[in-house]
Amino acid sequence: MEWKPDSMTNIIFRPNFSYGKTDNASSSLSGTFDADPFSLVANPNDYLDFDKIIAGDPLKDIRVNATNSGTLSDSKSISTDATLQINRKLNDKGRNITFRGRFGYGDNDNNQYTESTTRYYQIPTNPDSTLVRNQYITTPTNNYNYSAQITYSEPIARATFLQFSYQFQYKYSESDKTTYDLQGFPDWGLSTQLPTGYEEHAVDSLGKYAEYRYYNHDASVSLRFIREKYQLSAGMSFQPQHSVLSYKRGDYMIDTTRNVFNFAPNLDLRIRFSKVSQLRMTYRGRSSQPSMENLLPIVDNSNPQNVRIGNPGLKPSFTHNMRFFYNTYNAEKQRGIMSHVNFSATQNSIS
């Protein structure tokens, strides 16, 4: 919705609402070997299903582990957000001020049902060790956020502008993951309903509760040149951030706070060769911190084949993004050319 109460003022309001529902079914067969299985059989995938692995298994001597699993999941999500922008021209030479406000809310309920069997073949004390996991996992999450930004543009010379911007952003999210062990219910399967009394079989070590609060400030300054043949904008933003985390996993509980400072340079150059031909080059630098959960020294063994542990020594990462875009058009022949070149590199990337 757009409203122009006068020639100097423009107001835009954009609301959004979405609802989603998903149902998924999947199955997986996987195996790990300590030597090349293709040297023994033509297709190792034929020897991953436990029901098809025979006594004379040709891969027996090189097996490390194998997993057969099936999963059903369903989720419902609701999200809504709204953005309000008010722009006021203060004169006819380019001085203006803009306010942007945004609010967002989201709610998601996710349920997962898993039947999984993992066999370990190289444990010295038990070479045929088997881990069976029949589980129901429920993960309700909700979040909301709001932000307010004010931007001021001041003409300092002919077609030259100095722009200041400040934004405050608050984010809140809460997630409460509960895992129930269904191994004590031999009649349960993926095609059956949850058994009566499953609520009494929650596994604390596989549950997780996390509550995040983010307070982000972003102050930026940029210089913009507008000329007949080119436009150039260069600037820097500074982002002090304050984060608070309440976290519980099994017997591990922590309330922690972190303060960080990020900065991000940017450059945008547009060269206009003609009315139908231009070259644009942009550079964006972005500094980002590891998530607070990645910094916690706790073990996540929800997936026995992909055990993760946090690392308190993680450094901030810095990403360089460069983009080149060129286009031209021949009206007489109605022939156009568009080309893109993109480059991205991250220092101290977190994986």
Contacts in CASP RR format, 6 or more apart in sequence:
PFRMAT RR
TARGET T0000
AUTHOR 0000-0000-0000
METHOD contacts of the structure
MODEL  1
MEWKPDSMTNIIFRPNFSYGKTDNASSSLSGTFDADPFSLVANPNDYLDF
DKIIAGDPLKDIRVNATNSGTLSDSKSISTDATLQINRKLNDKGRNITFR
GRFGYGDNDNNQYTESTTRYYQIPTNPDSTLVRNQYITTPTNNYNYSAQI
TYSEPIARATFLQFSYQFQYKYSESDKTTYDLQGFPDWGLSTQLPTGYEE
HAVDSLGKYAEYRYYNHDASVSLRFIREKYQLSAGMSFQPQHSVLSYKRG
DYMIDTTRNVFNFAPNLDLRIRFSKVSQLRMTYRGRSSQPSMENLLPIVD
NSNPQNVRIGNPGLKPSFTHNMRFFYNTYNAEKQRGIMSHVNFSATQNSI
S
1 12 0 8 1.000
1 13 0 8 1.000
1 14 0 8 1.000
2 10 0 8 1.000
2 11 0 8 1.000
2 12 0 8 1.000
2 13 0 8 1.000
3 10 0 8 1.000
3 11 0 8 1.000
3 12 0 8 1.000
4 10 0 8 1.000
4 11 0 8 1.000
5 11 0 8 1.000
8 88 0 8 1.000
8 89 0 8 1.000
8 90 0 8 1.000
9 86 0 8 1.000
9 87 0 8 1.000
9 88 0 8 1.000
9 89 0 8 1.000
10 85 0 8 1.000
10 86 0 8 1.000
10 87 0 8 1.000
11 84 0 8 1.000
11 85 0 8 1.000
11 86 0 8 1.000
11 87 0 8 1.000
12 83 0 8 1.000
12 84 0 8 1.000
12 85 0 8 1.000
13 82 0 8 1.000
13 83 0 8 1.000
13 84 0 8 1.000
13 85 0 8 1.000
14 82 0 8 1.000
14 83 0 8 1.000
15 80 0 8 1.000
15 81 0 8 1.000
15 82 0 8 1.000
16 80 0 8 1.000
16 81 0 8 1.000
16 82 0 8 1.000
17 79 0 8 1.000
17 80 0 8 1.000
18 77 0 8 1.000
18 78 0 8 1.000
18 79 0 8 1.000
18 80 0 8 1.000
19 76 0 8 1.000
19 77 0 8 1.000
19 78 0 8 1.000
20 75 0 8 1.000
20 76 0 8 1.000
20 77 0 8 1.000
20 78 0 8 1.000
21 74 0 8 1.000
21 75 0 8 1.000
21 76 0 8 1.000
21 77 0 8 1.000
22 73 0 8 1.000
22 74 0 8 1.000
22 75 0 8 1.000
23 72 0 8 1.000
23 73 0 8 1.000
23 74 0 8 1.000
24 71 0 8 1.000
24 72 0 8 1.000
24 73 0 8 1.000
24 74 0 8 1.000
25 71 0 8 1.000
25 72 0 8 1.000
26 70 0 8 1.000
26 71 0 8 1.000
27 69 0 8 1.000
27 70 0 8 1.000
27 71 0 8 1.000
28 67 0 8 1.000
28 68 0 8 1.000
28 69 0 8 1.000
28 70 0 8 1.000
28 71 0 8 1.000
29 45 0 8 1.000
29 48 0 8 1.000
29 49 0 8 1.000
29 66 0 8 1.000
29 67 0 8 1.000
29 68 0 8 1.000
30 48 0 8 1.000
30 66 0 8 1.000
30 67 0 8 1.000
30 305 0 8 1.000
31 48 0 8 1.000
31 63 0 8 1.000
31 64 0 8 1.000
31 65 0 8 1.000
31 66 0 8 1.000
31 67 0 8 1.000
32 63 0 8 1.000
32 64 0 8 1.000
32 65 0 8 1.000
32 66 0 8 1.000
32 305 0 8 1.000
33 44 0 8 1.000
33 59 0 8 1.000
33 62 0 8 1.000
33 63 0 8 1.000
33 64 0 8 1.000
34 62 0 8 1.000
34 64 0 8 1.000
34 122 0 8 1.000
35 62 0 8 1.000
37 44 0 8 1.000
37 47 0 8 1.000
37 59 0 8 1.000
37 62 0 8 1.000
38 44 0 8 1.000
40 58 0 8 1.000
40 59 0 8 1.000
40 62 0 8 1.000
41 47 0 8 1.000
41 58 0 8 1.000
41 59 0 8 1.000
44 59 0 8 1.000
46 52 0 8 1.000
47 53 0 8 1.000
47 57 0 8 1.000
47 58 0 8 1.000
47 59 0 8 1.000
48 66 0 8 1.000
48 68 0 8 1.000
49 68 0 8 1.000
50 66 0 8 1.000
50 68 0 8 1.000
50 117 0 8 1.000
50 119 0 8 1.000
57 63 0 8 1.000
60 121 0 8 1.000
63 121 0 8 1.000
63 122 0 8 1.000
64 120 0 8 1.000
64 121 0 8 1.000
64 122 0 8 1.000
65 118 0 8 1.000
65 119 0 8 1.000
65 120 0 8 1.000
65 121 0 8 1.000
65 122 0 8 1.000
65 305 0 8 1.000
66 118 0 8 1.000
66 119 0 8 1.000
66 121 0 8 1.000
67 116 0 8 1.000
67 117 0 8 1.000
67 118 0 8 1.000
67 119 0 8 1.000
67 304 0 8 1.000
67 305 0 8 1.000
68 116 0 8 1.000
68 117 0 8 1.000
69 114 0 8 1.000
69 115 0 8 1.000
69 116 0 8 1.000
69 117 0 8 1.000
70 114 0 8 1.000
70 115 0 8 1.000
70 116 0 8 1.000
70 190 0 8 1.000
71 112 0 8 1.000
71 113 0 8 1.000
71 114 0 8 1.000
71 115 0 8 1.000
71 190 0 8 1.000
72 112 0 8 1.000
72 113 0 8 1.000
72 190 0 8 1.000
73 110 0 8 1.000
73 111 0 8 1.000
73 112 0 8 1.000
73 113 0 8 1.000
74 110 0 8 1.000
74 111 0 8 1.000
75 108 0 8 1.000
75 109 0 8 1.000
75 110 0 8 1.000
75 111 0 8 1.000
76 108 0 8 1.000
76 109 0 8 1.000
77 106 0 8 1.000
77 107 0 8 1.000
77 108 0 8 1.000
77 109 0 8 1.000
78 106 0 8 1.000
78 107 0 8 1.000
78 108 0 8 1.000
79 104 0 8 1.000
79 105 0 8 1.000
79 106 0 8 1.000
79 107 0 8 1.000
80 104 0 8 1.000
80 105 0 8 1.000
80 106 0 8 1.000
81 102 0 8 1.000
81 103 0 8 1.000
81 104 0 8 1.000
81 105 0 8 1.000
82 102 0 8 1.000
82 103 0 8 1.000
82 104 0 8 1.000
83 100 0 8 1.000
83 101 0 8 1.000
83 102 0 8 1.000
84 99 0 8 1.000
84 100 0 8 1.000
84 101 0 8 1.000
84 102 0 8 1.000
85 98 0 8 1.000
85 99 0 8 1.000
85 100 0 8 1.000
85 101 0 8 1.000
86 98 0 8 1.000
86 99 0 8 1.000
87 96 0 8 1.000
87 97 0 8 1.000
87 98 0 8 1.000
87 99 0 8 1.000
88 96 0 8 1.000
88 97 0 8 1.000
88 98 0 8 1.000
89 95 0 8 1.000
89 96 0 8 1.000
90 96 0 8 1.000
90 97 0 8 1.000
93 155 0 8 1.000
94 153 0 8 1.000
94 155 0 8 1.000
94 161 0 8 1.000
95 153 0 8 1.000
95 154 0 8 1.000
95 155 0 8 1.000
96 152 0 8 1.000
96 153 0 8 1.000
97 150 0 8 1.000
97 151 0 8 1.000
97 152 0 8 1.000
97 153 0 8 1.000
98 150 0 8 1.000
98 151 0 8 1.000
98 152 0 8 1.000
98 153 0 8 1.000
99 148 0 8 1.000
99 149 0 8 1.000
99 150 0 8 1.000
99 151 0 8 1.000
100 147 0 8 1.000
100 148 0 8 1.000
100 149 0 8 1.000
100 150 0 8 1.000
100 151 0 8 1.000
101 146 0 8 1.000
101 147 0 8 1.000
101 148 0 8 1.000
101 149 0 8 1.000
102 145 0 8 1.000
102 146 0 8 1.000
102 147 0 8 1.000
102 148 0 8 1.000
103 144 0 8 1.000
103 145 0 8 1.000
103 146 0 8 1.000
104 144 0 8 1.000
104 145 0 8 1.000
104 146 0 8 1.000
105 142 0 8 1.000
105 143 0 8 1.000
105 144 0 8 1.000
106 142 0 8 1.000
106 143 0 8 1.000
106 144 0 8 1.000
107 141 0 8 1.000
107 142 0 8 1.000
108 140 0 8 1.000
108 141 0 8 1.000
108 142 0 8 1.000
109 138 0 8 1.000
109 139 0 8 1.000
109 140 0 8 1.000
110 138 0 8 1.000
110 139 0 8 1.000
110 140 0 8 1.000
110 141 0 8 1.000
111 136 0 8 1.000
111 137 0 8 1.000
111 138 0 8 1.000
111 139 0 8 1.000
112 135 0 8 1.000
112 136 0 8 1.000
112 137 0 8 1.000
112 138 0 8 1.000
112 139 0 8 1.000
113 135 0 8 1.000
113 136 0 8 1.000
113 137 0 8 1.000
113 189 0 8 1.000
113 190 0 8 1.000
114 133 0 8 1.000
114 134 0 8 1.000
114 135 0 8 1.000
114 136 0 8 1.000
114 137 0 8 1.000
115 133 0 8 1.000
115 134 0 8 1.000
115 189 0 8 1.000
115 190 0 8 1.000
116 132 0 8 1.000
116 133 0 8 1.000
116 134 0 8 1.000
116 135 0 8 1.000
117 130 0 8 1.000
117 131 0 8 1.000
117 132 0 8 1.000
117 133 0 8 1.000
118 130 0 8 1.000
118 131 0 8 1.000
118 132 0 8 1.000
118 133 0 8 1.000
118 304 0 8 1.000
118 305 0 8 1.000
119 128 0 8 1.000
119 129 0 8 1.000
119 130 0 8 1.000
119 131 0 8 1.000
120 126 0 8 1.000
120 127 0 8 1.000
120 129 0 8 1.000
120 130 0 8 1.000
120 131 0 8 1.000
121 127 0 8 1.000
121 128 0 8 1.000
123 129 0 8 1.000
131 304 0 8 1.000
132 183 0 8 1.000
133 181 0 8 1.000
133 183 0 8 1.000
133 304 0 8 1.000
134 181 0 8 1.000
134 182 0 8 1.000
134 183 0 8 1.000
134 184 0 8 1.000
134 185 0 8 1.000
134 188 0 8 1.000
134 189 0 8 1.000
135 179 0 8 1.000
135 180 0 8 1.000
135 181 0 8 1.000
135 182 0 8 1.000
135 203 0 8 1.000
135 206 0 8 1.000
136 179 0 8 1.000
136 180 0 8 1.000
136 182 0 8 1.000
136 194 0 8 1.000
136 198 0 8 1.000
137 177 0 8 1.000
137 178 0 8 1.000
137 179 0 8 1.000
137 180 0 8 1.000
137 206 0 8 1.000
138 177 0 8 1.000
138 178 0 8 1.000
138 180 0 8 1.000
139 175 0 8 1.000
139 176 0 8 1.000
139 177 0 8 1.000
139 178 0 8 1.000
140 175 0 8 1.000
140 176 0 8 1.000
141 173 0 8 1.000
141 174 0 8 1.000
141 175 0 8 1.000
141 176 0 8 1.000
142 173 0 8 1.000
142 174 0 8 1.000
143 171 0 8 1.000
143 172 0 8 1.000
143 173 0 8 1.000
143 174 0 8 1.000
144 171 0 8 1.000
144 172 0 8 1.000
145 169 0 8 1.000
145 170 0 8 1.000
145 171 0 8 1.000
145 172 0 8 1.000
146 169 0 8 1.000
146 170 0 8 1.000
147 167 0 8 1.000
147 168 0 8 1.000
147 169 0 8 1.000
147 170 0 8 1.000
148 167 0 8 1.000
148 168 0 8 1.000
149 165 0 8 1.000
149 166 0 8 1.000
149 167 0 8 1.000
149 168 0 8 1.000
149 218 0 8 1.000
150 165 0 8 1.000
150 166 0 8 1.000
150 167 0 8 1.000
151 163 0 8 1.000
151 164 0 8 1.000
151 165 0 8 1.000
152 163 0 8 1.000
152 164 0 8 1.000
152 165 0 8 1.000
153 161 0 8 1.000
153 162 0 8 1.000
153 163 0 8 1.000
153 224 0 8 1.000
154 161 0 8 1.000
154 162 0 8 1.000
154 163 0 8 1.000
154 164 0 8 1.000
155 161 0 8 1.000
156 162 0 8 1.000
159 225 0 8 1.000
159 226 0 8 1.000
159 227 0 8 1.000
160 223 0 8 1.000
160 224 0 8 1.000
160 225 0 8 1.000
160 226 0 8 1.000
161 223 0 8 1.000
161 224 0 8 1.000
161 226 0 8 1.000
162 221 0 8 1.000
162 222 0 8 1.000
162 223 0 8 1.000
162 224 0 8 1.000
163 221 0 8 1.000
163 222 0 8 1.000
163 223 0 8 1.000
163 224 0 8 1.000
164 219 0 8 1.000
164 220 0 8 1.000
164 221 0 8 1.000
165 218 0 8 1.000
165 219 0 8 1.000
165 220 0 8 1.000
165 221 0 8 1.000
165 222 0 8 1.000
165 237 0 8 1.000
166 217 0 8 1.000
166 218 0 8 1.000
166 219 0 8 1.000
166 220 0 8 1.000
167 216 0 8 1.000
167 217 0 8 1.000
167 218 0 8 1.000
167 219 0 8 1.000
168 215 0 8 1.000
168 216 0 8 1.000
168 217 0 8 1.000
168 218 0 8 1.000
169 214 0 8 1.000
169 215 0 8 1.000
169 216 0 8 1.000
169 217 0 8 1.000
169 218 0 8 1.000
170 213 0 8 1.000
170 214 0 8 1.000
170 215 0 8 1.000
170 216 0 8 1.000
171 212 0 8 1.000
171 213 0 8 1.000
171 214 0 8 1.000
171 216 0 8 1.000
172 211 0 8 1.000
172 212 0 8 1.000
172 213 0 8 1.000
172 214 0 8 1.000
173 210 0 8 1.000
173 211 0 8 1.000
173 212 0 8 1.000
174 210 0 8 1.000
174 211 0 8 1.000
174 212 0 8 1.000
175 208 0 8 1.000
175 209 0 8 1.000
175 210 0 8 1.000
175 211 0 8 1.000
176 208 0 8 1.000
176 209 0 8 1.000
177 207 0 8 1.000
177 208 0 8 1.000
177 209 0 8 1.000
178 202 0 8 1.000
178 207 0 8 1.000
179 202 0 8 1.000
179 203 0 8 1.000
179 206 0 8 1.000
179 207 0 8 1.000
179 302 0 8 1.000
180 198 0 8 1.000
180 199 0 8 1.000
180 201 0 8 1.000
180 202 0 8 1.000
180 203 0 8 1.000
181 201 0 8 1.000
181 202 0 8 1.000
181 203 0 8 1.000
182 188 0 8 1.000
182 189 0 8 1.000
182 194 0 8 1.000
182 195 0 8 1.000
182 198 0 8 1.000
182 201 0 8 1.000
184 201 0 8 1.000
185 195 0 8 1.000
185 198 0 8 1.000
187 195 0 8 1.000
188 194 0 8 1.000
188 195 0 8 1.000
204 250 0 8 1.000
204 251 0 8 1.000
205 249 0 8 1.000
205 250 0 8 1.000
206 301 0 8 1.000
206 302 0 8 1.000
207 249 0 8 1.000
207 250 0 8 1.000
208 247 0 8 1.000
208 248 0 8 1.000
208 249 0 8 1.000
209 246 0 8 1.000
209 247 0 8 1.000
209 248 0 8 1.000
209 249 0 8 1.000
210 245 0 8 1.000
210 246 0 8 1.000
210 247 0 8 1.000
210 248 0 8 1.000
210 293 0 8 1.000
211 245 0 8 1.000
211 246 0 8 1.000
211 247 0 8 1.000
212 243 0 8 1.000
212 244 0 8 1.000
212 245 0 8 1.000
212 292 0 8 1.000
213 243 0 8 1.000
213 244 0 8 1.000
213 245 0 8 1.000
214 241 0 8 1.000
214 242 0 8 1.000
214 243 0 8 1.000
215 241 0 8 1.000
215 242 0 8 1.000
215 243 0 8 1.000
216 239 0 8 1.000
216 241 0 8 1.000
216 242 0 8 1.000
217 239 0 8 1.000
217 240 0 8 1.000
217 241 0 8 1.000
218 237 0 8 1.000
218 238 0 8 1.000
218 239 0 8 1.000
219 237 0 8 1.000
219 238 0 8 1.000
219 239 0 8 1.000
220 235 0 8 1.000
220 236 0 8 1.000
220 237 0 8 1.000
220 238 0 8 1.000
221 235 0 8 1.000
221 236 0 8 1.000
222 233 0 8 1.000
222 234 0 8 1.000
222 235 0 8 1.000
222 236 0 8 1.000
222 266 0 8 1.000
223 233 0 8 1.000
223 234 0 8 1.000
223 235 0 8 1.000
224 231 0 8 1.000
224 232 0 8 1.000
224 233 0 8 1.000
225 231 0 8 1.000
225 232 0 8 1.000
225 233 0 8 1.000
228 272 0 8 1.000
229 271 0 8 1.000
229 272 0 8 1.000
230 269 0 8 1.000
230 270 0 8 1.000
230 271 0 8 1.000
230 272 0 8 1.000
231 268 0 8 1.000
231 269 0 8 1.000
231 270 0 8 1.000
231 272 0 8 1.000
232 268 0 8 1.000
232 269 0 8 1.000
232 270 0 8 1.000
233 266 0 8 1.000
233 267 0 8 1.000
233 268 0 8 1.000
233 269 0 8 1.000
234 265 0 8 1.000
234 266 0 8 1.000
234 267 0 8 1.000
234 268 0 8 1.000
235 265 0 8 1.000
235 266 0 8 1.000
235 267 0 8 1.000
236 263 0 8 1.000
236 264 0 8 1.000
236 265 0 8 1.000
236 266 0 8 1.000
237 263 0 8 1.000
237 264 0 8 1.000
237 266 0 8 1.000
238 261 0 8 1.000
238 262 0 8 1.000
238 263 0 8 1.000
239 261 0 8 1.000
239 262 0 8 1.000
239 263 0 8 1.000
239 264 0 8 1.000
239 287 0 8 1.000
240 259 0 8 1.000
240 260 0 8 1.000
240 261 0 8 1.000
240 262 0 8 1.000
241 259 0 8 1.000
241 260 0 8 1.000
241 261 0 8 1.000
241 262 0 8 1.000
241 289 0 8 1.000
242 257 0 8 1.000
242 258 0 8 1.000
242 259 0 8 1.000
243 257 0 8 1.000
243 258 0 8 1.000
243 259 0 8 1.000
243 260 0 8 1.000
243 292 0 8 1.000
244 255 0 8 1.000
244 256 0 8 1.000
244 257 0 8 1.000
245 254 0 8 1.000
245 255 0 8 1.000
245 256 0 8 1.000
245 257 0 8 1.000
245 258 0 8 1.000
245 292 0 8 1.000
245 293 0 8 1.000
246 254 0 8 1.000
246 255 0 8 1.000
247 253 0 8 1.000
247 254 0 8 1.000
247 255 0 8 1.000
247 256 0 8 1.000
247 292 0 8 1.000
247 293 0 8 1.000
247 296 0 8 1.000
248 254 0 8 1.000
249 298 0 8 1.000
249 300 0 8 1.000
252 296 0 8 1.000
252 298 0 8 1.000
254 296 0 8 1.000
256 292 0 8 1.000
256 296 0 8 1.000
258 289 0 8 1.000
258 292 0 8 1.000
258 295 0 8 1.000
260 289 0 8 1.000
260 316 0 8 1.000
262 286 0 8 1.000
262 287 0 8 1.000
262 288 0 8 1.000
262 289 0 8 1.000
262 316 0 8 1.000
263 287 0 8 1.000
264 284 0 8 1.000
264 285 0 8 1.000
264 286 0 8 1.000
264 287 0 8 1.000
265 283 0 8 1.000
265 284 0 8 1.000
265 285 0 8 1.000
266 282 0 8 1.000
266 283 0 8 1.000
266 284 0 8 1.000
266 285 0 8 1.000
267 281 0 8 1.000
267 282 0 8 1.000
267 283 0 8 1.000
268 280 0 8 1.000
268 281 0 8 1.000
268 282 0 8 1.000
268 283 0 8 1.000
269 280 0 8 1.000
269 281 0 8 1.000
269 282 0 8 1.000
270 278 0 8 1.000
270 279 0 8 1.000
270 280 0 8 1.000
271 278 0 8 1.000
271 279 0 8 1.000
271 280 0 8 1.000
272 278 0 8 1.000
273 279 0 8 1.000
273 328 0 8 1.000
274 328 0 8 1.000
276 328 0 8 1.000
276 329 0 8 1.000
276 330 0 8 1.000
276 331 0 8 1.000
277 327 0 8 1.000
277 328 0 8 1.000
277 329 0 8 1.000
278 326 0 8 1.000
278 327 0 8 1.000
278 328 0 8 1.000
279 324 0 8 1.000
279 325 0 8 1.000
279 326 0 8 1.000
280 323 0 8 1.000
280 324 0 8 1.000
280 325 0 8 1.000
280 326 0 8 1.000
281 322 0 8 1.000
281 323 0 8 1.000
281 324 0 8 1.000
281 325 0 8 1.000
282 321 0 8 1.000
282 322 0 8 1.000
282 323 0 8 1.000
283 320 0 8 1.000
283 321 0 8 1.000
283 322 0 8 1.000
284 320 0 8 1.000
284 321 0 8 1.000
285 318 0 8 1.000
285 319 0 8 1.000
285 320 0 8 1.000
285 321 0 8 1.000
286 318 0 8 1.000
286 319 0 8 1.000
286 321 0 8 1.000
287 316 0 8 1.000
287 317 0 8 1.000
287 318 0 8 1.000
287 319 0 8 1.000
288 316 0 8 1.000
288 317 0 8 1.000
288 318 0 8 1.000
288 319 0 8 1.000
289 316 0 8 1.000
290 311 0 8 1.000
290 314 0 8 1.000
290 315 0 8 1.000
290 316 0 8 1.000
290 317 0 8 1.000
290 350 0 8 1.000
293 310 0 8 1.000
294 310 0 8 1.000
294 311 0 8 1.000
294 314 0 8 1.000
294 350 0 8 1.000
295 310 0 8 1.000
295 311 0 8 1.000
295 312 0 8 1.000
295 313 0 8 1.000
295 314 0 8 1.000
296 310 0 8 1.000
296 312 0 8 1.000
297 309 0 8 1.000
297 310 0 8 1.000
297 311 0 8 1.000
297 312 0 8 1.000
298 309 0 8 1.000
298 310 0 8 1.000
299 307 0 8 1.000
299 308 0 8 1.000
299 309 0 8 1.000
300 307 0 8 1.000
300 308 0 8 1.000
300 309 0 8 1.000
301 307 0 8 1.000
314 348 0 8 1.000
314 350 0 8 1.000
315 348 0 8 1.000
316 348 0 8 1.000
317 346 0 8 1.000
317 347 0 8 1.000
317 348 0 8 1.000
317 349 0 8 1.000
317 350 0 8 1.000
318 346 0 8 1.000
318 347 0 8 1.000
318 348 0 8 1.000
319 344 0 8 1.000
319 345 0 8 1.000
319 346 0 8 1.000
319 347 0 8 1.000
320 343 0 8 1.000
320 344 0 8 1.000
320 345 0 8 1.000
320 346 0 8 1.000
320 347 0 8 1.000
321 342 0 8 1.000
321 343 0 8 1.000
321 344 0 8 1.000
322 342 0 8 1.000
322 343 0 8 1.000
322 344 0 8 1.000
323 340 0 8 1.000
323 341 0 8 1.000
323 342 0 8 1.000
323 343 0 8 1.000
324 339 0 8 1.000
324 340 0 8 1.000
324 341 0 8 1.000
324 342 0 8 1.000
325 338 0 8 1.000
325 339 0 8 1.000
325 340 0 8 1.000
325 341 0 8 1.000
326 337 0 8 1.000
326 338 0 8 1.000
326 339 0 8 1.000
327 336 0 8 1.000
327 337 0 8 1.000
327 338 0 8 1.000
327 339 0 8 1.000
328 336 0 8 1.000
328 337 0 8 1.000
329 335 0 8 1.000
329 336 0 8 1.000
329 337 0 8 1.000
330 336 0 8 1.000
END
